[in-house]
Each structure stands twice: as C-alpha cells, then as structure tokens.
Amino acid sequence: MSDLVAVRFVVTAEASPGLLPRLLQPLAKRDLTADAFHAVREGELVQAEVLLQAMPAEMVHLVAGNLGQVVGVVSVRTEHRQTFRAAA
C-alpha cells in the first residue's frame, strides 16, 4: 500500500520563456497530472503553485528536488498532508 498526500509546491523562479512547461516536466516524467497550476509574474520573478490532490507520498521529495533543479528556479516550498492510504 502507498500513502497518498495532497501536495502544494510553491516555486519562485526567474521569469523566462519556457519556464512554465519546464515546471510541469517533473510531474510528467512520473506520470502525474497537476490538479491545479497557477502562475503570476511579479517583476523579474514568477511565483507558481502546483497542486496535486492525491500524490504518492514517496514521490514528493523527488518532485520537489527536480523542481529545484529547473533552470531559473530560486526556491521551492512544499506543503503536504496525508489524505488516505491507497488500496494495494
């Protein structure tokens, strides 16, 4: 069985063309789809939030690490809470 968690990744990055699809890449390569994605440009920076309602808990740190490696990313904050345990 795998624990599923609701996760919100808050990413601050330098504004640049192609940034937004690069932020979704870590999810796509793990066959995950964001439930919500919101980005706002604030001068030279972009603040993006990526929400997943039921993400395998063991993937949270992997995705957070990959987001931190995206070119231009300044910081990644992760918030999560356990939602339920998936049936095997």
Stockholm file with secondary structure:
# STOCKHOLM 1.0

chainA/1-88         MSDLVAVRFVVTAEASPGLLPRLLQPLAKRDLTADAFHAVREGELVQAEVLLQAMPAEMVHLVAGNLGQVVGVVSVRTEHRQTFRAAA
#=GR chainA/1-88 SS CCEEEEEEEEEEEECCTTHHHHHHHHHHTTTCCCSEEEEEEETTEEEEEEEEEEEEGGGHHHHHHHHHTSTTEEEEEEEEEEEEECCC
#=GC SS_cons        CCEEEEEEEEEEEECCTTHHHHHHHHHHTTTCCCSEEEEEEETTEEEEEEEEEEEEGGGHHHHHHHHHTSTTEEEEEEEEEEEEECCC
//
